[in-house]
Amino acid sequence: MENLDLPYLCTVIGNLSGVPIRLFRGGEPVFYHSVVKLPRDPMLAYWEDIRRIKEHMSYFTTRHFHYYGVVNSGEWKVVLGPTRQVSGPDQELRELAFRADVPPEEVEDFVRGMKSIVRLPLDSVMQILCTINHVLNGEKLGLDDIAIYEAEQEGLKDALERQRADRALEYPAPNPPVQQNAYGTLSLEQMLTGMVRRGDSEALKKWIAAAPAVRGGVLAEDQLRQMKNTFIVTVTLITRAAIQGGLDAEEAFALSDGFIQKCELLTAMDQITNLQYRMVLEFTERVEQVRLGGQPSRLARQVANYVRQHLSEPISVEDMAKELYVSRPHLSAKFRQETGETLTDFILKEKTEEAKRLLRYTDKTSAAIGAYLGFSSQSYFSRVFKKYVGYTPGEWRELRDG
């Protein structure tokens, strides 16, 4: 280690991979290299989670499936990332900019920079880490030696949902309590995909809490591989159902790829069970956010997707109308006719829901959250929030924390 030029090693790896890389000593940053210019390091949004990783080699996955590879050697820590295999919506990058405290005037530069980072599958990142780990620690490790860190995702679900996840979508023992034909799962499949397509998360939670045991087809000799293959089949069906329910196809496929990548690196059956529960619920809740009423029209779904993808901007009905190739008066009138509410109410409600999530899962101030969501002032944000929630942002956060 004394004769090893770590900054040189990091520079070479950063240049070869096209992914930002950092070097820490005793928890303090000593080197950073990126072929892509970014106004601020995106890793700062997740540093506390990454800092807690102590294994020689591991990784961390964010809520939007960006991943960071980590190698520890004594007082040294190398962090490679973020990258992901497929691109995601710009709104996800704007949320990341918010979490990383990127100045508002530099957000679009940050988004462009993030989109320029080379996209790599997670196993490629792991192979790079294996090389770094061998150089630093003299170990020959493989993917099966890597610990799984899911702190970000686990923090998004409350304790009750995690308890339910232990029972959700379980695969039965050799003598299950309910016997079914090996391939007689069509009705259950239709029921599940129907709830996803409708965005009915409450019905899904109730169904999962008392879901019947199902004996599916044999897809592999090994039980762990069987569960992973079943997971892939399930996420494929759920993705299609979500797109049919109105979820943007690009967003749906990016989410699907992220879940499959995570599943492939799990090493315990209960972890796959929990991930499958979260996967189905995540798709259902996203559809729920874009659906308006029982049978929303194509226009209503387009509006909902537009708003979701521009939550961090001051949303203009005029700009939305141009994006959807309709006139502003027609868009406003048609939306109200179909949904019973005005476009302004819908936009503000969606921004309020996002504000509730950020107040609960980040430590950002209400002023910072209001600015990120495009409100012109803190007082306006507070008035809107209280109108739709019944509490000010500060009061709501105290209630949730209490």
Secondary structure by P-SEA (a helix, b strand, c coil): ccccaaaaaaaaaaaaacccccccccccccccccccccccccccccaaaaaacccccccccccccbbbbbbbcccbbbbbcccccccccaaaaaaaaaaacccccaaaaaaaaaaacccccaaaaaaaaaaaaaaacccccccccbbbbcaaaaaaccaaaaaaaaacccccccccccccccccaaaaaaaaaaaaaacaaaaaaaaaacccccccccccccaaaaaaaaaaaaaaaaaaaaaaacccaaaaaaaaaaaaaaaaacccaaaaaaaaaaaaaaaaaaaaaacccccccaaaaaaaaaaaacccccccaaaaaaaacccaaaaaaaaaaaccccaaaaaaaaaaaaaaaaaccccccaaaaaaaaccccaaaaaaaaaacccccaaaaaaaaac
